Amino acid sequence: MNDTKENSEEQTDNKKSAMIKNGAIIIGVIAIFIMLSSVLEAGPLKEGTVAPDFKLPVANVKISNSNEVIRLSDYKGKVVVLDFWSTTCPPCIAEINVLKRLKEKMGSKDVEFIGLAVGGESFARIEKFAKNRMMNYPTGPDLRGVAATSYKVSSLPTLFIIDKNGVIRDSDVGYQPETVLVEKINRVLK
């Protein structure tokens, strides 16, 4: 009789243990699903969002109107093309060349271009890079990643087109061809 009672208690304990394990697995799957869904929804700030202001040092002071800092709020009333990039990112460098050409072509149309280097690169490295690449628009390092975090930048290059009222009208991750950017900028200018 005792053996039967012990077997019954052992089976009950095994069932409880299995239920606890299954419950833990279900909770784990739910937690993973929640994390993945938040990651899938992550990405740069979306169209219609007010663009966060920032204040960062300018690496190429000679071409900057503000001399020593870049503030988005200084460009209110103009369309701003804001590019997050890195010196070690080939698509970023290709896009910088596009932005330089667009600055030459569209610079008199109430459009401003700003570059923010991310990835922990030093001010001196960004300054040298901007000079060697003859960047014709203000650029500087986002040394602590404050602006990149505010704009939810997770991949490079990431580009935003901000309207004259400081509202994001377009955001793109990855290299954007010149023709595509011209079309998007002109759409925001209208």
ABEGO torsion letter per residue (X at the ends): XAAAAAAAAAAAAAAAAAAAAAAAAAAAAAAAAAAAAAAAABEBBBBGBBBBBBBBBBABAAABAAGABBBAAAABGBBBBBBBBBAABAAAAAAAAAAAAAAAAAAAAGBBBBBBBBGGBBAAAAAAAAAAAGBABBBBBBAAGAAAAAAGBABOBBBBBBBAAGBBABBBBEBBBAAAAAAAAAAAAX
